[in-house]
Amino acid sequence: MSNKQIFGRNVDDWVDEYASSHQNGINQVCHTIGIPTIVIGLLLMPLGFIWTWCLYAGIALFVLGWILQFVGHAFEGKPPEFFKDWRFLFIGLRWWIRKIKK
């Protein structure tokens, strides 16, 4: 159990709540692929100031990652957690890290 706090709550509590809406296997696969796809897209976009292809690749990856997120939630039958609390936008990566470390 982590003692680290984010947004006034224990990080593990945030991740556990996030995980509760990600039980379906297809949703988990979509998120396991989609979350790093979004992150890579975000990292590539600023490089578009140097190399234009990075901007387009970054945008494409960002959009693809979000499509995977919403497809996963269609299989889950639940809306994304950030619909009820925007702070969950920052928890998905932490969930992904915990999932990969298992």
ChimeraX attribute file (.defattr): number of C-alpha atoms within 10 A of each C-alpha:
attribute: neighborCount
match mode: 1-to-1
recipient: residues
	/A:1	7
	/A:2	8
	/A:3	9
	/A:4	10
	/A:5	12
	/A:6	14
	/A:7	8
	/A:8	7
	/A:9	11
	/A:10	14
	/A:11	18
	/A:12	19
	/A:13	14
	/A:14	20
	/A:15	18
	/A:16	13
	/A:17	14
	/A:18	19
	/A:19	17
	/A:20	10
	/A:21	17
	/A:22	24
	/A:23	11
	/A:24	15
	/A:25	12
	/A:26	17
	/A:27	23
	/A:28	21
	/A:29	14
	/A:30	22
	/A:31	25
	/A:32	21
	/A:33	16
	/A:34	25
	/A:35	23
	/A:36	18
	/A:37	21
	/A:38	24
	/A:39	15
	/A:40	17
	/A:41	23
	/A:42	17
	/A:43	15
	/A:44	21
	/A:45	22
	/A:46	14
	/A:47	14
	/A:48	15
	/A:49	11
	/A:50	10
	/A:51	12
	/A:52	13
	/A:53	14
	/A:54	18
	/A:55	20
	/A:56	15
	/A:57	17
	/A:58	24
	/A:59	18
	/A:60	15
	/A:61	22
	/A:62	23
	/A:63	16
	/A:64	17
	/A:65	24
	/A:66	17
	/A:67	15
	/A:68	22
	/A:69	22
	/A:70	18
	/A:71	16
	/A:72	24
	/A:73	22
	/A:74	14
	/A:75	15
	/A:76	18
	/A:77	13
	/A:78	12
	/A:79	13
	/A:80	20
	/A:81	20
	/A:82	14
	/A:83	10
	/A:84	9
	/A:85	9
	/A:86	11
	/A:87	14
	/A:88	17
	/A:89	12
	/A:90	12
	/A:91	21
	/A:92	21
	/A:93	18
	/A:94	16
	/A:95	23
	/A:96	19
	/A:97	13
	/A:98	12
	/A:99	12
	/A:100	9
	/A:101	7
	/A:102	5
